[in-house]
């Protein structure tokens, strides 16, 4: 399946999960008994079997928290300190600057307060794990890289960060739950105080929207998650299959390419290999040309063609970064075609690898003639080698016998 289809399916699943969590939250809100604040404080038995209870009323707090960055009174605050960075990335189109942020630290602090709808106050413990809507109360960036920093009266330490990410600044963002107005609260009633629900994910809900508006918003979010997630996930299946099933001229290579050139990418220094079948022997020209825009960063192609038994048929790699070409006569058989960079370590230095266009055509005209001459020359050379070998292997019987030395005359008598 095409990667786009996989991404769509994953996003769809995430959407469905979000929808399910929102639906579960809505069901819990509707299931929890909704009582008067005074009744909850006076009678712990009004909670359900799991101790769940909910109410709505005005916030009452004797000593509110003070958000350290902004100095504003609140029931709960969150401060996130982020390191802003940028780094240079080598790509086939040149050097690009990528920017981003990394969280250095997150501080969450809650408090205890009361909610009163006029029937009497009930305590709420929101010192940990609160599900609420926060309002941004402070944001500031400082042009520093690390060290002990101060934002308002909030102090933090930002450690030095090495690596290829260059820190351009440090930013603090503060969000608060104001210490006034009306809120809806839902949680577990324990000791006459509403606190977080049981479990690792248990939280106390404190919403400024009110019960009815919160139920409506949660239901809407759940439906959006189900519908959009389902559509994206289901749509990702045919999208991935259709894209994947499109014509891929780089696959099943046989003789010359009939559908034009194919585009592909190489992402490792080892290069990329193809299996090429030749069922119609003849002269062929194989060409690889880079598609990157940077003259120095793009693929400087190296093309190598070998037989099934590893014998090299042709190799080309240009030091100028131009296209690589192999022009040769190929007999019937299966060949391995390898596309790489002339540098053994260049590709893995590029973010996203490098692209190229690959082409196989049957040689014609002057190119075909030159291949024919080369083949003829190779044939004559091979014939000469055979003659030389045959000459060397002639049997000794065929060699001309050596002449006998003349006999010496007999000595004369005296």
ChimeraX attribute file (.defattr): number of C-alpha atoms within 10 A of each C-alpha:
attribute: neighborCount
match mode: 1-to-1
recipient: residues
	/A:1	15
	/A:2	16
	/A:3	14
	/A:4	16
	/A:5	23
	/A:6	17
	/A:7	15
	/A:8	21
	/A:9	23
	/A:10	16
	/A:11	18
	/A:12	24
	/A:13	20
	/A:14	17
	/A:15	25
	/A:16	24
	/A:17	16
	/A:18	19
	/A:19	24
	/A:20	17
	/A:21	16
	/A:22	23
	/A:23	21
	/A:24	15
	/A:25	17
	/A:26	20
	/A:27	14
	/A:28	15
	/A:29	23
	/A:30	14
	/A:31	13
	/A:32	20
	/A:33	17
	/A:34	20
	/A:35	15
	/A:36	20
	/A:37	22
	/A:38	17
	/A:39	16
	/A:40	25
	/A:41	19
	/A:42	13
	/A:43	10
	/A:44	16
	/A:45	11
	/A:46	18
	/A:47	20
	/A:48	14
	/A:49	8
	/A:50	11
	/A:51	18
	/A:52	24
	/A:53	23
	/A:54	25
	/A:55	25
	/A:56	22
	/A:57	22
	/A:58	17
	/A:59	20
	/A:60	19
	/A:61	17
	/A:62	8
	/A:63	13
	/A:64	19
	/A:65	22
	/A:66	17
	/A:67	26
	/A:68	17
	/A:69	22
	/A:70	18
	/A:71	14
	/A:72	17
	/A:73	18
	/A:74	20
	/A:75	24
	/A:76	25
	/A:77	26
	/A:78	19
	/A:79	23
	/A:80	16
	/A:81	24
	/A:82	20
	/A:83	25
	/A:84	23
	/A:85	18
	/A:86	16
	/A:87	15
	/A:88	13
	/A:89	16
	/A:90	18
	/A:91	20
	/A:92	25
	/A:93	16
	/A:94	15
	/A:95	15
	/A:96	13
	/A:97	9
	/A:98	11
	/A:99	14
	/A:100	12
	/A:101	16
	/A:102	12
	/A:103	13
	/A:104	17
	/A:105	14
	/A:106	13
	/A:107	10
	/A:108	16
	/A:109	17
	/A:110	20
	/A:111	17
	/A:112	20
	/A:113	21
	/A:114	19
	/A:115	24
	/A:116	20
	/A:117	18
	/A:118	11
	/A:119	13
	/A:120	16
	/A:121	22
	/A:122	23
	/A:123	21
	/A:124	24
	/A:125	18
	/A:126	23
	/A:127	17
	/A:128	16
	/A:129	18
	/A:130	21
	/A:131	16
	/A:132	19
	/A:133	13
	/A:134	16
	/A:135	13
	/A:136	14
	/A:137	19
	/A:138	19
	/A:139	16
	/A:140	13
	/A:141	16
	/A:142	15
	/A:143	11
	/A:144	15
	/A:145	17
	/A:146	15
	/A:147	11
	/A:148	9
	/A:149	14
	/A:150	13
	/A:151	20
	/A:152	13
	/A:153	11
	/A:154	14
	/A:155	12
	/A:156	15
	/A:157	13
	/A:158	18
	/A:159	12
	/A:160	9
	/A:161	12
	/A:162	8
	/A:163	6
	/A:164	11
	/A:165	15
	/A:166	16
	/A:167	22
	/A:168	16
	/A:169	17
	/A:170	23
	/A:171	19
	/A:172	23
	/A:173	18
	/A:174	24
	/A:175	22
	/A:176	27
	/A:177	24
	/A:178	21
	/A:179	20
	/A:180	15
	/A:181	10
	/A:182	19
	/A:183	21
	/A:184	23
	/A:185	25
	/A:186	27
	/A:187	29
	/A:188	24
	/A:189	25
	/A:190	14
	/A:191	10
	/A:192	15
	/A:193	19
	/A:194	29
	/A:195	28
	/A:196	25
	/A:197	19
	/A:198	14
	/A:199	7
	/A:200	7
	/A:201	8
	/A:202	16
	/A:203	20
	/A:204	23
	/A:205	24
	/A:206	24
	/A:207	21
	/A:208	20
	/A:209	16
	/A:210	16
	/A:211	21
	/A:212	12
	/A:213	13
	/A:214	16
	/A:215	20
	/A:216	13
	/A:217	15
	/A:218	21
	/A:219	19
	/A:220	16
	/A:221	20
	/A:222	23
	/A:223	19
	/A:224	17
	/A:225	24
	/A:226	23
	/A:227	16
	/A:228	17
	/A:229	24
	/A:230	19
	/A:231	16
	/A:232	22
	/A:233	24
	/A:234	16
	/A:235	15
	/A:236	24
	/A:237	17
	/A:238	14
	/A:239	21
	/A:240	19
	/A:241	16
	/A:242	13
	/A:243	14
	/A:244	15
	/A:245	11
	/A:246	8
	/A:247	10
	/A:248	14
	/A:249	18
	/A:250	18
	/A:251	11
	/A:252	12
	/A:253	17
	/A:254	18
	/A:255	19
	/A:256	20
	/A:257	17
	/A:258	12
	/A:259	10
	/A:260	11
	/A:261	17
	/A:262	17
	/A:263	16
	/A:264	15
	/A:265	18
	/A:266	20
	/A:267	18
	/A:268	19
	/A:269	17
	/A:270	15
	/A:271	17
	/A:272	14
	/A:273	15
	/A:274	15
	/A:275	16
	/A:276	21
	/A:277	17
	/A:278	17
	/A:279	13
	/A:280	13
	/A:281	14
	/A:282	17
	/A:283	21
	/A:284	22
	/A:285	20
	/A:286	21
	/A:287	21
	/A:288	27
	/A:289	20
	/A:290	24
	/A:291	17
	/A:292	19
	/A:293	13
	/A:294	14
	/A:295	15
	/A:296	13
	/A:297	20
	/A:298	25
	/A:299	32
	/A:300	28
	/A:301	28
	/A:302	26
	/A:303	25
	/A:304	21
	/A:305	24
	/A:306	16
	/A:307	17
	/A:308	12
	/A:309	9
	/A:310	10
	/A:311	11
	/A:312	13
	/A:313	16
	/A:314	17
	/A:315	16
	/A:316	18
	/A:317	22
	/A:318	15
	/A:319	13
	/A:320	10
	/A:321	19
	/A:322	16
	/A:323	21
	/A:324	22
	/A:325	22
	/A:326	20
	/A:327	22
	/A:328	23
	/A:329	19
	/A:330	20
	/A:331	14
	/A:332	12
	/A:333	13
	/A:334	17
	/A:335	24
	/A:336	19
	/A:337	18
	/A:338	17
	/A:339	24
	/A:340	26
	/A:341	23
	/A:342	19
	/A:343	14
	/A:344	12
	/A:345	12
	/A:346	19
	/A:347	27
	/A:348	16
	/A:349	16
	/A:350	21
	/A:351	14
	/A:352	16
	/A:353	20
	/A:354	27
	/A:355	18
	/A:356	21
	/A:357	16
	/A:358	21
	/A:359	21
	/A:360	23
	/A:361	17
	/A:362	18
	/A:363	20
	/A:364	13
	/A:365	7
	/A:366	9
	/A:367	16
	/A:368	19
	/A:369	13
	/A:370	16
	/A:371	21
	/A:372	16
	/A:373	12
	/A:374	14
	/A:375	15
	/A:376	12
	/A:377	12
	/A:378	12
	/A:379	12
	/A:380	12
	/A:381	12
	/A:382	12
	/A:383	12
	/A:384	12
	/A:385	12
	/A:386	12
	/A:387	12
	/A:388	11
	/A:389	11
	/A:390	10
	/A:391	10
	/A:392	9
	/A:393	9
	/A:394	10
	/A:395	8
	/A:396	8
	/A:397	7
	/A:398	7
	/A:399	8
	/A:400	7
	/A:401	8
	/A:402	6
	/A:403	6
	/A:404	6
	/A:405	6
	/A:406	6
	/A:407	6
	/A:408	6
	/A:409	6
	/A:410	6
	/A:411	6
	/A:412	5
	/A:413	4
	/A:414	3
